[in-house]
């Protein structure tokens, strides 16, 4: 499971010119599911992200989590995190899980994130989404489990 986290001042997801998710301060989480990923990876990453201290405290130090700042999250399924572009000019996505495996695991990850107290919205699995990101910092962090 691969995750690209962006600390945002605001973010939104639009599908077919309709905004389906919108948050203020929080995290935009791009989530890629690979072959062999399951409950263990989802649990680990949900807990890690909920408690990851990447927001600034009063002294400007990154000591606060999304929970500490009462932030929110948007989780967007992103199979392209498994792109392999080492050969040729066209990326291969064979390491990404098939939709029938990935979609339920994305939903489970969101449930787990919410169970840790992070209000979470989602993109639309398989849709062509327009993701607006106001990266705060910018802070972008890559996690893999």
N, C-alpha and C positions, 0 to 999 in steps of 0.2 A: 504494500500500500504506500503510495506516495502522496505527499501533501505539500502544497505551496501556500503559505500563510502570508497574507498582507494585512498589516495594521492599517486601518482606514479611518478617516474622519467621516466618511459616508460611502455607501456603495449601493448599487441597485442592479437588478436583472430584468431585462425586458425581452419578451417573446412576442413576435408578431405585433409590435408596436404597443403592447400592453405591459406595464410594469407589474411583475409578479412578486418581486421581493425588493425591499428597501430598508436600509438601516442607517443609523447615524454612527457614532463612535463604536468601533468594534473590529471584527476580523472578517475578511473575505477569504474563504478557504476553498482552494481548488483541490479536489480529491480525485486521485487516480487509483483504480483497482486493478491489480495484476493477478495473474494465475496463481492459485494457492493462497490468496488472501482470504481471511475469514474473521471470525469473532475476536480472536486474540489480537490481531492487528488493530481492529476497530476500537476495542476497549483501551488498548495502550495509547493510541493516538488521541482519542477523545479526552481521556484523562490528562494527557500531556498538554494538549492545546488549551483546555479549560484553565490550567494552572500555570501556563507558560508566562513568565514575567517579562513582557515586552512593552508595557506601557510605562510612561514616566511618572515618578512620584513628584512631590513638591520641590525636591532638590534636583530634578532633571535626570535622575538615575532610573534605569529600566528595572524597577522593583515591583511593578504591579501587574496583575493578570487581568484578563478580560472580565473576570468575576469581580475583582477589586474595583474596577472602574464602572461597573454596571453596564458593560458593553453588550453588544449583540453579535451574531454571526450570520453570514450567508454561506451556505455550502453549495458549491457548484461542481457537479461531476465533470471530470476532465480527463478522458481517456488519452489525450495527447501527451500527458505527463509520461506516458510509456513509449513515446516516439523514440525510435532508434534511427539516427541519421548518420551513422558512422560510414555506411557504404552508399555510394550513389548520391543522387540529389533528391530522391523522394523518400521521406521517412517511412519506416515500417512500424506498424502498430500491433504486431503479433504477440507482444508481451502483455497487452491489455486484456483484461478479462472480457468475455462475451457479455452483451447486455443483460441476458437472463441471469447471469451470475452477479454482475456488477450492480444493477439497479437495487436489488434487495439489500446489498451490503452498504450502499450509499445511504439508504433509508435507515438501516440499523445504526450506522455511524451518527446520523443526525439525532436519533433517539438517545443514544449514549451521551452525546454532547449536551442535549437538553437535560438528561438525568443528572448531569454535573452542575446544572443551574445556569447554563448559557442559553438565553433565548435565541433560537435558531430558525432561520428561514432557508429556503432552498431555491435552486434554479429548477429547470424542468429537464429531466433526464432525456437525452436524445434529441432535444430541440436545438435549433439554431438560436443561440442566445446572444444578446448584446449586454455585456457586463461593463458597467460604469464603476470605476474604482478611483477613489481619491486617496491614494496611498499616503499615509501620514508618516513623515520622517524623511525619506521613505524607509519603511521597515518591511523587508521581505525575508521569510525564513523557509527553508526546505527541510522537511522531515521525511524519513522513510523507515518503515518497520516491516 
